[in-house]
Amino acid sequence: MAEFTPGTRIGLTGGGHAEIVKTIAWVVMLIFVSAFVYSQNDPSSENAWALYTRGDMYLDNGEWDNAIADFTQALKVLPGAGPYFKRGFAYNEKREYDKAIADLTQAINLAPDIPNAYALRGQAYLNKRDYDKAISDYTQAIKIDPNYTSCYNERGLAYSMKQDYAKAISDYTQAIRLDPNYADAYLNRGNAYTFGTREYDRAIADYSATLKLIPNDTYALRGRGNAYIDKGEYDRAIADFTAALKINPNYTNALNERGIAYNSKGDLNRAISDFEAVLRIDPTDANAKKNLELVRKQRGY
């Protein structure tokens, strides 16, 4: 089964000279702001704003602990919604979801009409598998901003996890209406069609739409492979799993499911080879162990 993928994909891209210039500018600004912070011996509002600014810079650079430290100091003088929201963001990135929720709740109490705080708290609840609270927060964010595209996608994920696939599909569809190039929404709707409503042709269309936008998306290749298995189109399934494995040779789910496809078309030797390959990568993989045992029984040993 393909993973559900909440949130936005974040990737790194080469920026050449422009990226180097940006990095130098960031370092210079950090030095300047830090010099101001260290020059202040009293907890003035000016120093708090400098800490807030530096915390923002640390956020931009993914330095979560440094950002948290600066926002914590700033909050001692300026206990506003902004520092709580941004510290909550940093905690969420560190997967400290309870701390993130506490900060985001403070931000919401201080500024109840900011949709981003509900959206981010919803993401923290989603990661904690508290799906009803996640849905409630995403719904509130959408109430404030009906065009909040990612909230439809992530609320759809929460509905999918609750196996309420009709509502999930409705949310993914709305996300796609708002942004026809939203690859994650196509992927997640494809998952809902495959593993929920069993509408395999629609699933294949959605996975193909994802791959048109992100050609090397291994989740979409694997999802489409599963849909092809369920349609009995084993050669197409094998082609998709093989393509995913060319991108990530250690993708054990794709290896395991390609083995299932080989077994389904009667190619037991290749099925065994794939299951054994999974166990070389992860000797604890229960699915591969079970599948290998079943195929060996078919072979009579």
C-alpha beads as a LAMMPS data file, in Angstrom:
LAMMPS data file: protein, C-alpha beads

301 atoms
300 bonds

1 atom types
1 bond types

-500.0 500.0 xlo xhi
-500.0 500.0 ylo yhi
-500.0 500.0 zlo zhi

Masses

1 110.0

Atoms # bond

1 1 1 0.000 0.000 0.000
2 1 1 1.383 3.375 -0.963
3 1 1 2.078 5.808 1.854
4 1 1 -0.198 8.724 2.420
5 1 1 1.975 11.831 2.224
6 1 1 0.713 14.731 4.325
7 1 1 2.143 18.160 3.827
8 1 1 4.140 19.756 1.085
9 1 1 7.206 18.152 -0.433
10 1 1 10.305 20.206 0.273
11 1 1 13.279 19.726 -2.014
12 1 1 16.679 21.302 -2.472
13 1 1 17.666 22.671 -5.844
14 1 1 20.982 23.978 -7.053
15 1 1 21.097 27.748 -7.281
16 1 1 24.602 28.362 -8.594
17 1 1 25.966 31.898 -8.205
18 1 1 22.627 33.357 -7.095
19 1 1 22.391 30.824 -4.260
20 1 1 25.936 31.644 -3.105
21 1 1 25.147 35.373 -3.077
22 1 1 21.972 34.684 -1.098
23 1 1 23.954 32.616 1.428
24 1 1 26.565 35.346 1.878
25 1 1 23.828 37.945 2.389
26 1 1 22.179 35.699 5.003
27 1 1 25.470 35.290 6.913
28 1 1 26.170 39.042 6.833
29 1 1 22.679 39.838 8.112
30 1 1 22.961 37.184 10.832
31 1 1 26.250 38.691 12.027
32 1 1 24.719 42.175 12.037
33 1 1 21.610 41.163 14.004
34 1 1 23.639 39.020 16.415
35 1 1 25.973 41.950 17.094
36 1 1 22.965 44.075 18.005
37 1 1 21.544 41.362 20.269
38 1 1 24.812 40.890 22.102
39 1 1 25.257 44.656 22.522
40 1 1 22.058 44.896 24.562
41 1 1 22.342 44.203 28.266
42 1 1 18.690 44.799 29.115
43 1 1 15.538 43.016 27.907
44 1 1 14.296 45.966 25.836
45 1 1 11.611 45.742 23.189
46 1 1 14.253 46.663 20.595
47 1 1 16.341 43.674 21.635
48 1 1 13.253 41.456 21.578
49 1 1 12.565 42.520 17.988
50 1 1 16.175 41.759 17.091
51 1 1 15.795 38.304 18.636
52 1 1 12.555 37.862 16.696
53 1 1 14.293 38.866 13.462
54 1 1 17.202 36.529 14.101
55 1 1 14.771 33.737 14.994
56 1 1 13.145 34.261 11.587
57 1 1 16.532 33.923 9.936
58 1 1 17.227 30.713 11.803
59 1 1 13.829 29.391 10.664
60 1 1 14.669 30.199 7.055
61 1 1 17.895 28.236 7.439
62 1 1 16.302 25.254 9.193
63 1 1 18.139 25.898 12.472
64 1 1 15.204 24.943 14.673
65 1 1 16.923 24.914 18.064
66 1 1 18.481 28.335 17.555
67 1 1 15.147 29.693 16.362
68 1 1 13.366 28.284 19.412
69 1 1 15.941 29.840 21.735
70 1 1 15.515 33.286 20.170
71 1 1 11.716 33.186 20.106
72 1 1 11.706 32.031 23.738
73 1 1 13.802 35.031 24.734
74 1 1 11.672 37.384 22.626
75 1 1 8.475 36.073 24.232
76 1 1 9.707 37.156 27.660
77 1 1 9.356 40.752 26.493
78 1 1 6.907 40.556 23.572
79 1 1 4.416 37.719 24.215
80 1 1 2.622 38.048 20.887
81 1 1 0.986 35.649 18.458
82 1 1 3.902 35.857 16.000
83 1 1 6.646 34.449 18.241
84 1 1 4.307 31.730 19.531
85 1 1 3.363 30.761 15.973
86 1 1 6.943 30.668 14.762
87 1 1 8.232 28.766 17.775
88 1 1 5.356 26.339 17.233
89 1 1 6.475 25.974 13.621
90 1 1 10.007 25.114 14.766
91 1 1 8.710 22.574 17.290
92 1 1 6.557 21.010 14.570
93 1 1 9.597 20.667 12.316
94 1 1 11.427 18.969 15.213
95 1 1 8.447 16.596 15.573
96 1 1 7.817 17.843 19.106
97 1 1 4.120 17.987 18.403
98 1 1 2.787 18.577 21.912
99 1 1 5.012 21.635 22.314
100 1 1 3.983 22.818 18.846
101 1 1 0.300 22.452 19.720
102 1 1 0.762 24.363 22.984
103 1 1 2.444 27.279 21.207
104 1 1 -0.015 27.338 18.331
105 1 1 -2.914 27.329 20.797
106 1 1 -1.396 30.398 22.453
107 1 1 -1.072 32.043 19.035
108 1 1 -4.713 31.253 18.246
109 1 1 -5.858 32.647 21.595
110 1 1 -4.041 35.899 20.858
111 1 1 -5.034 36.101 17.159
112 1 1 -8.047 33.850 16.490
113 1 1 -8.522 34.951 12.870
114 1 1 -5.146 33.809 11.483
115 1 1 -5.759 30.664 9.368
116 1 1 -2.093 29.595 9.307
117 1 1 -2.077 28.832 13.034
118 1 1 -5.082 26.505 12.695
119 1 1 -3.510 24.878 9.633
120 1 1 -0.199 24.242 11.363
121 1 1 -1.859 22.965 14.537
122 1 1 -3.967 20.700 12.326
123 1 1 -0.753 19.335 10.816
124 1 1 0.623 18.634 14.304
125 1 1 -2.595 16.811 15.238
126 1 1 -2.432 14.887 11.948
127 1 1 1.111 13.763 12.753
128 1 1 -0.078 12.694 16.222
129 1 1 -2.871 10.707 14.529
130 1 1 -5.511 12.747 16.312
131 1 1 -7.567 12.970 13.144
132 1 1 -10.754 14.511 14.533
133 1 1 -8.847 17.459 16.012
134 1 1 -6.877 17.819 12.789
135 1 1 -10.114 17.947 10.788
136 1 1 -11.546 20.541 13.166
137 1 1 -8.508 22.805 12.762
138 1 1 -8.350 22.469 8.987
139 1 1 -12.075 23.216 8.815
140 1 1 -11.587 26.383 10.853
141 1 1 -8.695 27.484 8.622
142 1 1 -10.867 26.912 5.535
143 1 1 -13.721 28.845 7.144
144 1 1 -11.387 31.841 7.505
145 1 1 -9.809 31.346 4.074
146 1 1 -11.933 29.240 1.681
147 1 1 -9.057 29.172 -0.830
148 1 1 -6.515 27.613 1.558
149 1 1 -5.523 24.872 -0.872
150 1 1 -3.191 22.789 1.307
151 1 1 -5.807 22.583 4.066
152 1 1 -8.167 20.732 1.718
153 1 1 -5.383 18.283 0.866
154 1 1 -4.390 17.694 4.487
155 1 1 -7.973 17.488 5.731
156 1 1 -8.439 14.908 3.001
157 1 1 -5.522 12.964 4.491
158 1 1 -7.191 13.023 7.901
159 1 1 -10.428 11.737 6.362
160 1 1 -8.455 9.046 4.516
161 1 1 -6.885 7.905 7.774
162 1 1 -10.395 7.642 9.237
163 1 1 -11.362 5.648 6.109
164 1 1 -13.964 8.268 5.209
165 1 1 -12.928 8.132 1.590
166 1 1 -15.884 10.018 0.109
167 1 1 -15.034 13.129 2.142
168 1 1 -11.333 12.630 1.470
169 1 1 -11.881 12.493 -2.287
170 1 1 -14.099 15.578 -2.122
171 1 1 -11.335 17.507 -0.338
172 1 1 -8.600 16.367 -2.724
173 1 1 -10.809 17.335 -5.646
174 1 1 -11.334 20.819 -4.224
175 1 1 -7.572 21.203 -3.735
176 1 1 -7.060 20.270 -7.394
177 1 1 -9.738 22.740 -8.501
178 1 1 -7.886 25.495 -6.667
179 1 1 -4.483 24.358 -7.960
180 1 1 -4.557 22.058 -11.016
181 1 1 -0.794 21.479 -10.593
182 1 1 -1.042 20.231 -6.998
183 1 1 0.830 16.929 -7.343
184 1 1 0.273 15.755 -3.762
185 1 1 -3.491 16.130 -4.093
186 1 1 -3.512 13.919 -7.207
187 1 1 -1.331 11.373 -5.398
188 1 1 -3.504 11.305 -2.307
189 1 1 -6.729 11.093 -4.306
190 1 1 -5.188 8.227 -6.257
191 1 1 -4.486 6.468 -2.947
192 1 1 -8.081 7.006 -1.847
193 1 1 -9.370 5.566 -5.126
194 1 1 -6.998 2.577 -4.917
195 1 1 -7.230 1.593 -1.271
196 1 1 -10.604 3.088 -0.428
197 1 1 -13.244 3.083 -3.159
198 1 1 -11.389 0.591 -5.420
199 1 1 -11.857 2.792 -8.493
200 1 1 -8.667 1.700 -10.167
201 1 1 -8.990 3.512 -13.498
202 1 1 -9.511 6.810 -11.686
203 1 1 -6.581 5.983 -9.419
204 1 1 -4.326 5.294 -12.414
205 1 1 -5.365 8.597 -13.991
206 1 1 -4.450 10.453 -10.786
207 1 1 -1.103 8.714 -10.369
208 1 1 -0.342 9.490 -14.007
209 1 1 -1.227 13.154 -13.393
210 1 1 1.203 13.155 -10.451
211 1 1 3.936 11.662 -12.623
212 1 1 3.347 14.245 -15.316
213 1 1 4.088 16.909 -12.703
214 1 1 6.846 14.974 -10.877
215 1 1 8.223 12.304 -13.253
216 1 1 10.392 10.575 -10.621
217 1 1 7.746 10.356 -7.903
218 1 1 8.299 6.876 -6.463
219 1 1 5.094 7.018 -4.387
220 1 1 3.037 7.592 -7.544
221 1 1 4.844 4.810 -9.419
222 1 1 4.232 2.427 -6.551
223 1 1 0.600 3.494 -6.169
224 1 1 -0.072 3.024 -9.872
225 1 1 1.664 -0.349 -9.703
226 1 1 -0.728 -1.410 -6.944
227 1 1 -3.708 -0.252 -8.982
228 1 1 -2.452 -2.281 -11.962
229 1 1 -2.087 -5.368 -9.723
230 1 1 -5.689 -5.002 -8.607
231 1 1 -6.750 -4.749 -12.264
232 1 1 -4.759 -7.896 -13.068
233 1 1 -2.370 -5.982 -15.341
234 1 1 0.773 -7.490 -13.880
235 1 1 3.258 -6.495 -16.576
236 1 1 2.318 -2.837 -16.196
237 1 1 2.564 -3.176 -12.437
238 1 1 6.035 -4.698 -12.730
239 1 1 7.109 -1.881 -15.069
240 1 1 6.046 0.755 -12.518
241 1 1 7.685 -0.982 -9.562
242 1 1 10.859 -1.427 -11.611
243 1 1 10.867 2.276 -12.498
244 1 1 10.497 3.162 -8.810
245 1 1 13.390 0.833 -7.945
246 1 1 15.645 2.452 -10.531
247 1 1 15.139 5.711 -8.635
248 1 1 15.427 4.106 -5.183
249 1 1 16.958 0.597 -5.233
250 1 1 16.249 0.191 -1.497
251 1 1 12.516 0.887 -1.799
252 1 1 11.446 -2.301 -0.028
253 1 1 7.710 -1.749 -0.513
254 1 1 8.147 -1.581 -4.269
255 1 1 10.382 -4.681 -4.211
256 1 1 7.858 -6.602 -2.139
257 1 1 4.949 -5.608 -4.354
258 1 1 6.859 -6.381 -7.551
259 1 1 7.396 -9.824 -6.051
260 1 1 3.628 -10.113 -5.573
261 1 1 3.092 -9.141 -9.213
262 1 1 5.634 -11.726 -10.390
263 1 1 3.964 -14.363 -8.235
264 1 1 0.529 -13.429 -9.587
265 1 1 1.697 -14.040 -13.164
266 1 1 3.359 -17.323 -12.158
267 1 1 6.998 -16.195 -12.280
268 1 1 7.913 -17.739 -8.929
269 1 1 11.683 -17.473 -9.316
270 1 1 11.587 -13.706 -9.783
271 1 1 9.061 -13.402 -6.960
272 1 1 11.415 -15.275 -4.619
273 1 1 14.320 -13.109 -5.780
274 1 1 12.433 -9.917 -4.916
275 1 1 11.301 -11.134 -1.491
276 1 1 14.839 -12.235 -0.681
277 1 1 16.141 -8.840 -1.811
278 1 1 13.759 -7.140 0.609
279 1 1 15.067 -9.274 3.476
280 1 1 18.668 -8.464 2.616
281 1 1 17.791 -4.787 3.029
282 1 1 15.529 -5.294 6.046
283 1 1 15.696 -8.735 7.672
284 1 1 12.724 -7.837 9.903
285 1 1 10.259 -7.131 7.067
286 1 1 7.233 -9.225 8.058
287 1 1 5.456 -8.956 4.707
288 1 1 8.475 -10.193 2.772
289 1 1 8.949 -13.095 5.193
290 1 1 5.309 -14.109 4.824
291 1 1 5.322 -13.764 1.040
292 1 1 8.575 -15.706 0.675
293 1 1 7.197 -18.537 2.792
294 1 1 4.014 -18.702 0.707
295 1 1 5.892 -18.787 -2.608
296 1 1 8.295 -21.441 -1.348
297 1 1 5.316 -23.581 -0.369
298 1 1 3.988 -23.152 -3.900
299 1 1 7.323 -24.399 -5.159
300 1 1 7.132 -27.374 -2.805
301 1 1 10.024 -26.539 -0.495

Bonds

1 1 1 2
2 1 2 3
3 1 3 4
4 1 4 5
5 1 5 6
6 1 6 7
7 1 7 8
8 1 8 9
9 1 9 10
10 1 10 11
11 1 11 12
12 1 12 13
13 1 13 14
14 1 14 15
15 1 15 16
16 1 16 17
17 1 17 18
18 1 18 19
19 1 19 20
20 1 20 21
21 1 21 22
22 1 22 23
23 1 23 24
24 1 24 25
25 1 25 26
26 1 26 27
27 1 27 28
28 1 28 29
29 1 29 30
30 1 30 31
31 1 31 32
32 1 32 33
33 1 33 34
34 1 34 35
35 1 35 36
36 1 36 37
37 1 37 38
38 1 38 39
39 1 39 40
40 1 40 41
41 1 41 42
42 1 42 43
43 1 43 44
44 1 44 45
45 1 45 46
46 1 46 47
47 1 47 48
48 1 48 49
49 1 49 50
50 1 50 51
51 1 51 52
52 1 52 53
53 1 53 54
54 1 54 55
55 1 55 56
56 1 56 57
57 1 57 58
58 1 58 59
59 1 59 60
60 1 60 61
61 1 61 62
62 1 62 63
63 1 63 64
64 1 64 65
65 1 65 66
66 1 66 67
67 1 67 68
68 1 68 69
69 1 69 70
70 1 70 71
71 1 71 72
72 1 72 73
73 1 73 74
74 1 74 75
75 1 75 76
76 1 76 77
77 1 77 78
78 1 78 79
79 1 79 80
80 1 80 81
81 1 81 82
82 1 82 83
83 1 83 84
84 1 84 85
85 1 85 86
86 1 86 87
87 1 87 88
88 1 88 89
89 1 89 90
90 1 90 91
91 1 91 92
92 1 92 93
93 1 93 94
94 1 94 95
95 1 95 96
96 1 96 97
97 1 97 98
98 1 98 99
99 1 99 100
100 1 100 101
101 1 101 102
102 1 102 103
103 1 103 104
104 1 104 105
105 1 105 106
106 1 106 107
107 1 107 108
108 1 108 109
109 1 109 110
110 1 110 111
111 1 111 112
112 1 112 113
113 1 113 114
114 1 114 115
115 1 115 116
116 1 116 117
117 1 117 118
118 1 118 119
119 1 119 120
120 1 120 121
121 1 121 122
122 1 122 123
123 1 123 124
124 1 124 125
125 1 125 126
126 1 126 127
127 1 127 128
128 1 128 129
129 1 129 130
130 1 130 131
131 1 131 132
132 1 132 133
133 1 133 134
134 1 134 135
135 1 135 136
136 1 136 137
137 1 137 138
138 1 138 139
139 1 139 140
140 1 140 141
141 1 141 142
142 1 142 143
143 1 143 144
144 1 144 145
145 1 145 146
146 1 146 147
147 1 147 148
148 1 148 149
149 1 149 150
150 1 150 151
151 1 151 152
152 1 152 153
153 1 153 154
154 1 154 155
155 1 155 156
156 1 156 157
157 1 157 158
158 1 158 159
159 1 159 160
160 1 160 161
161 1 161 162
162 1 162 163
163 1 163 164
164 1 164 165
165 1 165 166
166 1 166 167
167 1 167 168
168 1 168 169
169 1 169 170
170 1 170 171
171 1 171 172
172 1 172 173
173 1 173 174
174 1 174 175
175 1 175 176
176 1 176 177
177 1 177 178
178 1 178 179
179 1 179 180
180 1 180 181
181 1 181 182
182 1 182 183
183 1 183 184
184 1 184 185
185 1 185 186
186 1 186 187
187 1 187 188
188 1 188 189
189 1 189 190
190 1 190 191
191 1 191 192
192 1 192 193
193 1 193 194
194 1 194 195
195 1 195 196
196 1 196 197
197 1 197 198
198 1 198 199
199 1 199 200
200 1 200 201
201 1 201 202
202 1 202 203
203 1 203 204
204 1 204 205
205 1 205 206
206 1 206 207
207 1 207 208
208 1 208 209
209 1 209 210
210 1 210 211
211 1 211 212
212 1 212 213
213 1 213 214
214 1 214 215
215 1 215 216
216 1 216 217
217 1 217 218
218 1 218 219
219 1 219 220
220 1 220 221
221 1 221 222
222 1 222 223
223 1 223 224
224 1 224 225
225 1 225 226
226 1 226 227
227 1 227 228
228 1 228 229
229 1 229 230
230 1 230 231
231 1 231 232
232 1 232 233
233 1 233 234
234 1 234 235
235 1 235 236
236 1 236 237
237 1 237 238
238 1 238 239
239 1 239 240
240 1 240 241
241 1 241 242
242 1 242 243
243 1 243 244
244 1 244 245
245 1 245 246
246 1 246 247
247 1 247 248
248 1 248 249
249 1 249 250
250 1 250 251
251 1 251 252
252 1 252 253
253 1 253 254
254 1 254 255
255 1 255 256
256 1 256 257
257 1 257 258
258 1 258 259
259 1 259 260
260 1 260 261
261 1 261 262
262 1 262 263
263 1 263 264
264 1 264 265
265 1 265 266
266 1 266 267
267 1 267 268
268 1 268 269
269 1 269 270
270 1 270 271
271 1 271 272
272 1 272 273
273 1 273 274
274 1 274 275
275 1 275 276
276 1 276 277
277 1 277 278
278 1 278 279
279 1 279 280
280 1 280 281
281 1 281 282
282 1 282 283
283 1 283 284
284 1 284 285
285 1 285 286
286 1 286 287
287 1 287 288
288 1 288 289
289 1 289 290
290 1 290 291
291 1 291 292
292 1 292 293
293 1 293 294
294 1 294 295
295 1 295 296
296 1 296 297
297 1 297 298
298 1 298 299
299 1 299 300
300 1 300 301
